[in-house]
Amino acid sequence: MRFNTGESGEADLREIVFKFPIAVSLREPSEFAKFHLDEWPTLAWDCGFDLAPEYLYEIVTGEAPSRQESAAHKITIDL
């Protein structure tokens, strides 16, 4: 993932997919691969599971976005 703040990296989402019942279909790699970015842009799947860019930013960088970035919804991702 690349963020509009300049940071980039990979996020291992395996634990998250196994944590939430709504994401059970995503345990199958072929279903997980069918993600898209919605209008926010949030990483989303047709099963109704989604992950906010701010959350993904924290996973990738190990730091929460600044309050200014979060409040203004300035964190975006590009896959």
N, C-alpha and C positions, 0 to 999 in steps of 0.2 A: 504494500500500500504506500501511496505517496500522499502526504498531507500538504495543504496549501501554506503551512508554516515552514516548509522546507524539509521537515523530517520524513524519513521513509523507513520501511522495514517490513518484517513478516510477523504475523500473529498466529500462534498456535491456538486454535479455537476448539480443539478436541474436548477439553474439560467442560467447556461451556455447553457444547452440543449434548454431552452426556448428563449435564446437570438439569436441564429443563425439559419436561415432558413434551412441550410443543415442538421441540427440535428433534424428536425421535427419528423422523424420516431422514434427517440430515446426517445420520450416522452412516448412511450408505453414500460412499464417495460420489456416485453419479448424481444423487439428489443434492448433495452439498454443492456440487459444481454449478448448479442452476441458479446461482445468486444473481441479483441485480442491484443497482443503486436506485432508490426511489427519489422522489422530488426534493428531499431535505438536504443532501443525499445521505441516506441511511442504507447500510448493507442489509438487504432483505431477501427473503425467500417466500415462495408462494404458500408455504404452510402457515404463514403468519408470524414467523420468527424474524426478528431484526436486531441489529446492533448499531447503536448510535456512533457517529464518527468520533465524538469525544471519548467514548469508552474504548474504542479501538486505538485512539491516539495514546491513551494511558497504557494499554497493553503493549503497544509497540515501543513507546519511549520510556516507560517506567515512571512517567510524571503526568500528573493531571494537567489539563490545559489551564492557562491562566484564567482568572475570573473574567477579564475583559473578553478574551476569546470565547469563553463559554457563554457569557451573557449575550454576546452579539451573534452567537451561532456562526462564528467565523471559521471553525475547524471544518474542513471538507476533505474528502478522500477521493483519490483517483486510482482505480485499479488497473 
